[in-house]
Amino acid sequence: MSKYKCIIFDCDGVLVDSEPLSNQVMVDIANELGANINLDYALRNFKGNSFNNCAEQISNLIGKEVPRDLEDIYRQRSFEKFRNEIKPIEGIKAVLDVLNVPFCVASSGPESKIKLNLELTGLLEYFIDNIFSCYTIGKWKPDPSIFIWAATTMGYSPNECLIIEDSIIGVNAALKGGFDVFGYTAHDYNDELQKKATKTFSKMLILPELL
């Protein structure tokens, strides 16, 4: 019997394989502005961050303010890329099918993006009423508010919940909120989750046996 009564999944990189896609769009836009970076740089520096934090990093790289409509451009281009290329994380459907506790998704992205990506990957039916976006509360990881809000709404306290994250920013947010957090390391580019997470795992299919 699992000690956890509720599981809170991050979305990008945990449910949907969107990180390489969204970061490539960010790289393309940054390079159009003169940043001269590559995908490897983006995955190491942007992954798990809020859009505003990424925009600030790009601003520092180019030595000037980024255009005001940068987020609109980014969302439009990334949505287009998601529509054509996004896939679910390998094994996630099989995991969701066997989970015997309530679960939800808590993500830094806007709700429209979370819903689009879940729909495109055939996962939306699993989360339909249990989607929590940082944009709704105006607070982003590593602030733990998104996880606390998700847990409370689902009807549980932090010590009854488990967070599944793939970024160090998300892991830190979970720990700060008093949650156990399992780090999914398939794309742990900086090899930093093991030092912090309650447990780590590299294949999504083994998650049920870890619970």
PyMOL commands that set and color helices and strands:
alter all, ss='L'
color gray80, all
select helices_A, chain A and resi 19-32+39-45+51-62+70-85+92-98+111-120+124-127+134-137+145-154+158-160+168-176+193-196+204-210
alter helices_A, ss='H'
color red, helices_A
select strands_A, chain A and resi 6-9+103-107+131-133+161-165+180-184+199-201
alter strands_A, ss='S'
color yellow, strands_A
deselect
rebuild
show_as cartoon
